[in-house]
Amino acid sequence: MEYAAAKSSICRQCGRSFTPFAPKPGLKLRTTEDAPAPETSSSIFGKLEDFWKRQTSRVVECFECKRKQQVSGAATSTICPSCSAHIDLRDYKITSGFSRSIRTRGNVHLSGKGDLASSSVECQSALIEGRLRGNLHCDTATINYSGKIPGRISGRHVAVERKADIHCFRTVRAEHIEIKGRMSGEIIAQSVTVHRKGSLEGDVTARAISVDRGGMFSGQLAIGQVGLAQGELLGEQKPTASRPAESTFQDAVARPLPAT
């Protein structure tokens, strides 16, 4: 069953998107009434969690037109009222090899034994405890993994936990990056915080950086516009005769010194 005015939909079995069309005459579809009831958790905690989801609601944003709407906390999918695009709301827990792309407004949990090799993962929040080989874009990312991450990571808040020891091959972009463990790579962010016993090694472009006592930062630091690359931040400016002092200051900024 699908919304009558839907322009696109997604298969609940294989995850591929398609254009809806009318079925052949005589084809019997399984309706909601004919579908088997979902399995309910026998534990008291599971029942309380299901009851709480039914009583709450949340605001989700469309992937295509960015329109926000309010949906039930127990919903697993919805349709954008503006562009009719399908929005997946399910949570994913990956405990083995997985290579399909994920695009959901729910949460993604990559367990320690999981291997996420999909080209792109877009979600609300992500907990990374296993091997991540694709690109990750989410609102909040918590990394508790030791190893190499070849894909891009971007989001609003990225946290590297105490036991984490990661090396990022691609640039990590976020509004705020919080480092409690060990991390190496290039960072572009609004603010960076290195906590006690945390370690950050690499090139950092940010508006602000804070290193607590006991933390360590080693690499090149550029304070400026986070939307630009480091080379674009340090553009050449021609000195003028009327403002010699400003020209000297710009030349000093153009050569960031390594900070330890």
C-alpha positions as CSV (number, residue, x, y, z in Angstrom):
1,M,0.0,0.0,0.0
2,E,1.3,3.5,-0.9
3,Y,0.1,7.0,-0.9
4,A,-2.0,7.7,-4.0
5,A,-0.1,10.9,-5.0
6,A,3.3,9.5,-4.3
7,K,5.9,10.3,-7.0
8,S,8.5,7.9,-5.6
9,S,8.7,5.1,-3.1
10,I,11.2,2.6,-1.6
11,C,10.9,-1.2,-1.5
12,R,10.6,-2.4,2.1
13,Q,12.4,-5.7,1.1
14,C,15.5,-4.6,-0.9
15,G,15.6,-0.9,-0.2
16,R,15.6,0.3,-3.8
17,S,13.6,3.4,-4.8
18,F,11.1,3.2,-7.7
19,T,8.2,5.0,-9.3
20,P,4.8,3.6,-8.1
21,F,2.4,2.2,-10.7
22,A,-0.9,0.4,-10.6
23,P,-0.7,-3.4,-10.2
24,K,-2.0,-5.8,-12.8
25,P,-5.7,-6.8,-12.5
26,G,-6.3,-9.7,-10.3
27,L,-3.1,-9.3,-8.2
28,K,-3.9,-9.5,-4.5
29,L,-2.0,-7.3,-2.3
30,R,-1.4,-7.8,1.4
31,T,-3.1,-5.0,3.3
32,T,-2.3,-3.8,6.7
33,E,-5.2,-5.9,8.1
34,D,-3.8,-9.0,6.5
35,A,-0.2,-8.4,7.6
36,P,1.1,-10.4,10.5
37,A,1.3,-8.5,13.8
38,P,4.9,-7.5,14.7
39,E,6.6,-9.4,17.4
40,T,6.4,-7.8,20.8
41,S,9.1,-7.9,23.3
42,S,8.3,-10.1,26.3
43,S,10.3,-8.0,28.7
44,I,8.8,-5.2,30.7
45,F,11.4,-2.8,29.5
46,G,10.5,-3.6,25.9
47,K,6.8,-3.0,26.5
48,L,7.5,0.3,28.3
49,E,9.7,1.4,25.4
50,D,7.0,0.6,22.8
51,F,4.4,2.4,24.9
52,W,6.7,5.5,25.3
53,K,7.3,5.7,21.5
54,R,3.6,5.6,20.8
55,Q,3.0,8.5,23.2
56,T,5.8,10.7,21.9
57,S,6.5,12.4,18.6
58,R,9.5,13.9,16.8
59,V,10.4,16.3,14.0
60,V,12.0,14.8,10.9
61,E,13.4,16.6,7.9
62,C,12.9,15.5,4.3
63,F,16.1,14.4,2.4
64,E,15.0,16.0,-0.8
65,C,13.2,19.4,-0.1
66,K,14.4,19.8,3.6
67,R,10.9,20.3,4.8
68,K,10.3,19.4,8.5
69,Q,7.3,17.6,9.8
70,Q,6.1,16.0,13.0
71,V,5.6,12.3,13.1
72,S,4.8,9.7,15.7
73,G,7.7,8.2,17.7
74,A,6.5,4.7,16.8
75,A,6.5,5.4,13.0
76,T,8.9,3.4,10.8
77,S,8.4,5.5,7.6
78,T,6.6,8.5,6.3
79,I,5.9,10.5,3.2
80,C,7.0,14.1,2.8
81,P,3.8,16.3,2.4
82,S,5.7,18.7,0.1
83,C,7.5,16.5,-2.5
84,S,6.0,13.1,-1.7
85,A,9.4,11.6,-1.1
86,H,9.7,8.5,1.1
87,I,11.5,9.0,4.5
88,D,12.8,6.0,6.3
89,L,12.6,6.3,10.1
90,R,13.9,2.9,11.1
91,D,16.9,2.2,13.4
92,Y,19.6,-0.1,12.0
93,K,21.9,-2.4,14.1
94,I,24.8,-4.0,12.0
95,T,26.4,-7.0,13.6
96,S,28.0,-8.5,10.4
97,G,29.0,-7.6,6.9
98,F,26.7,-5.0,5.3
99,S,27.2,-3.3,2.0
100,R,23.9,-1.6,1.2
101,S,23.5,2.2,1.5
102,I,21.5,3.5,4.5
103,R,19.4,6.7,4.4
104,T,17.2,7.0,7.4
105,R,16.2,9.6,10.0
106,G,16.6,6.9,12.6
107,N,19.8,5.7,14.4
108,V,22.6,3.4,13.2
109,H,24.6,1.2,15.5
110,L,27.6,-0.5,14.0
111,S,28.6,-3.2,16.6
112,G,32.1,-4.4,17.3
113,K,31.7,-7.4,14.9
114,G,30.0,-5.3,12.2
115,D,31.6,-4.3,8.9
116,L,29.8,-1.5,7.1
117,A,31.1,-1.3,3.6
118,S,28.3,0.8,2.0
119,S,29.2,3.8,0.0
120,S,27.0,6.2,2.0
121,V,25.3,6.2,5.4
122,E,23.0,9.1,6.3
123,C,21.2,9.0,9.6
124,Q,20.1,10.9,12.7
125,S,22.8,9.5,15.1
126,A,25.4,6.8,14.7
127,L,27.4,4.7,17.2
128,I,30.5,3.3,15.5
129,E,32.1,0.3,17.3
130,G,33.1,-1.7,14.2
131,R,34.8,-1.3,10.9
132,L,33.5,1.7,8.8
133,R,34.6,1.8,5.2
134,G,32.0,4.2,3.7
135,N,31.0,7.8,4.1
136,L,29.0,8.8,7.2
137,H,26.8,11.9,7.5
138,C,24.7,12.3,10.6
139,D,23.6,14.7,13.2
140,T,25.6,13.1,16.1
141,A,28.3,10.5,15.7
142,T,30.0,8.6,18.6
143,I,33.1,6.7,17.6
144,N,34.3,3.9,19.9
145,Y,36.6,2.1,17.5
146,S,40.3,1.5,16.9
147,G,41.5,1.4,13.4
148,K,41.5,3.2,10.0
149,I,38.5,5.0,8.6
150,P,38.9,5.6,4.8
151,G,35.5,7.3,4.3
152,R,34.4,10.9,5.0
153,I,32.7,11.8,8.3
154,S,30.5,14.9,8.6
155,G,27.9,16.0,11.1
156,R,26.9,18.5,13.7
157,H,28.7,16.8,16.7
158,V,31.4,14.1,16.5
159,A,32.7,12.5,19.7
160,V,35.8,10.2,19.9
161,E,35.5,8.1,23.0
162,R,38.2,7.1,25.5
163,K,39.0,3.7,24.1
164,A,39.0,4.9,20.4
165,D,42.2,5.2,18.4
166,I,41.3,6.2,14.8
167,H,43.2,7.4,11.7
168,C,41.0,9.2,9.2
169,F,42.1,9.3,5.6
170,R,39.5,11.9,4.6
171,T,38.7,15.3,6.1
172,V,36.3,15.2,9.1
173,R,33.8,18.1,8.9
174,A,31.6,19.0,11.9
175,E,30.3,21.9,13.9
176,H,31.9,20.6,17.1
177,I,34.5,17.7,17.5
178,E,35.1,16.3,21.0
179,I,38.1,14.1,21.4
180,K,38.6,11.9,24.5
181,G,40.7,9.2,22.9
182,R,43.3,9.2,20.1
183,M,42.6,10.7,16.6
184,S,44.8,11.6,13.6
185,G,43.7,13.2,10.4
186,E,42.5,16.5,9.0
187,I,39.7,18.4,10.7
188,I,37.5,21.3,9.6
189,A,35.1,22.4,12.4
190,Q,33.6,25.3,14.2
191,S,35.2,24.2,17.5
192,V,37.5,21.4,18.6
193,T,37.9,20.2,22.2
194,V,40.7,17.8,23.3
195,H,39.9,16.4,26.7
196,R,42.3,15.1,29.4
197,K,44.2,12.1,28.1
198,G,43.0,12.9,24.6
199,S,45.3,13.1,21.6
200,L,44.9,14.8,18.3
201,E,47.4,14.8,15.5
202,G,46.9,16.5,12.1
203,D,45.9,19.7,10.4
204,V,43.0,21.6,12.1
205,T,41.0,24.5,10.6
206,A,38.6,25.8,13.2
207,R,37.2,29.0,14.8
208,A,38.2,27.8,18.3
209,I,40.2,25.0,19.8
210,S,40.5,24.0,23.5
211,V,43.0,21.5,24.9
212,D,42.5,20.5,28.5
213,R,45.3,19.9,30.8
214,G,46.7,16.4,30.1
215,G,45.5,16.5,26.5
216,M,47.8,16.7,23.5
217,F,47.6,18.4,20.1
218,S,50.3,18.1,17.4
219,G,50.0,19.5,13.9
220,Q,49.2,22.7,12.0
221,L,46.4,25.0,13.2
222,A,44.6,27.6,11.2
223,I,42.0,29.8,12.9
224,G,39.6,31.3,10.4
225,Q,36.6,30.5,8.1
226,V,35.7,26.9,8.5
227,G,33.8,26.8,5.2
228,L,37.1,27.1,3.2
229,A,40.1,24.9,2.8
230,Q,43.3,25.9,4.5
231,G,44.9,27.1,1.3
232,E,41.9,29.3,0.5
233,L,41.9,30.7,4.0
234,L,45.4,32.1,3.5
235,G,44.9,34.1,0.4
236,E,47.5,36.6,-0.7
237,Q,46.7,40.3,-0.1
238,K,48.6,43.1,-1.7
239,P,50.1,45.5,0.8
240,T,49.0,49.2,0.7
241,A,51.0,52.2,1.6
242,S,48.3,53.6,3.9
243,R,47.9,50.4,6.0
244,P,51.4,48.9,6.5
245,A,50.5,47.4,9.9
246,E,47.6,45.3,8.6
247,S,49.8,44.0,5.8
248,T,52.4,42.8,8.2
249,F,49.7,41.0,10.3
250,Q,48.3,39.2,7.3
251,D,51.8,37.9,6.4
252,A,52.1,36.5,9.9
253,V,48.8,34.7,9.6
254,A,49.7,33.2,6.3
255,R,52.3,31.0,7.9
256,P,50.7,28.9,10.6
257,L,53.2,27.4,13.0
258,P,52.9,23.8,14.3
259,A,51.4,23.6,17.8
260,T,52.2,20.9,20.3
